[in-house]
Amino acid sequence: MSDEQKNKPSSFSRVARLSGIGMQMAGTIFVFAMIGKWLDGKYPSDKKWFTIGLVLLATVLSMYNILRQVNAMNKDEDDRKKK
């Protein structure tokens, strides 16, 4: 097996990393939603402001994390192509 084939990530590896990113996003939003639900139960108001706010915050943080990880994946791929 040549060095180029060893350094090239498999399709399975790339799919696994991308699906892992999706699972991280879902998990983050779920955890923040549960914390928001708990806070809304502890401090009742007309609307579920804690849940809404924390889900929005989790979405923004998850999108930032996705962009960071995808940029790192692209940088790794570009570095491999230059070798």
C-alpha positions in Angstrom: 0.0 0.0 0.0 1.5 3.4 -1.0 1.9 6.3 1.4 -0.8 8.2 -0.5 -3.4 5.5 0.2 -2.4 5.3 3.8 -2.8 9.1 4.3 -6.2 9.2 2.4 -9.1 9.0 4.8 -11.7 6.3 3.9 -15.2 7.2 3.0 -16.4 5.5 6.1 -14.1 7.6 8.3 -15.5 10.8 6.8 -19.1 9.7 7.1 -18.4 8.7 10.7 -17.0 12.1 11.6 -19.9 13.9 9.9 -22.5 11.8 11.6 -20.7 12.3 14.9 -21.0 16.1 14.4 -24.8 15.7 13.9 -25.1 13.6 17.1 -23.1 16.3 19.0 -25.5 18.9 17.8 -28.6 16.9 18.7 -27.1 16.0 22.1 -26.2 19.6 22.9 -29.7 21.0 22.0 -31.4 18.2 23.9 -29.3 18.8 27.1 -29.9 22.6 26.9 -33.7 22.0 26.3 -33.9 19.8 29.4 -32.1 22.4 31.5 -34.5 25.0 30.1 -37.5 22.9 30.9 -36.2 22.3 34.5 -35.6 26.1 34.9 -39.1 26.9 33.5 -40.6 24.5 36.1 -38.6 26.0 38.9 -39.3 29.6 37.9 -42.7 29.6 36.1 -43.7 32.4 33.8 -46.2 33.1 30.9 -44.0 31.5 28.3 -41.2 29.0 28.5 -38.4 31.6 28.2 -35.6 29.5 29.6 -36.3 26.6 27.3 -36.6 28.9 24.2 -33.4 30.9 25.2 -31.3 27.9 26.0 -32.4 26.0 22.8 -31.5 29.1 20.7 -28.1 29.3 22.5 -27.5 25.6 22.0 -28.3 26.0 18.3 -25.8 28.9 17.9 -23.1 27.0 19.8 -23.7 23.9 17.8 -23.5 25.7 14.5 -20.2 27.3 15.7 -18.9 23.9 16.6 -19.9 22.4 13.2 -18.2 25.2 11.3 -15.0 24.8 13.4 -14.9 21.0 12.9 -15.7 21.1 9.2 -13.0 23.8 8.7 -10.5 21.6 10.5 -11.5 18.6 8.3 -11.0 20.7 5.2 -7.7 21.9 6.4 -6.5 18.4 7.1 -7.6 17.3 3.6 -5.8 20.3 2.0 -2.6 19.5 4.0 -2.7 15.9 2.8 -3.1 17.0 -0.8 -0.1 19.3 -0.6 2.2 16.4 0.5 
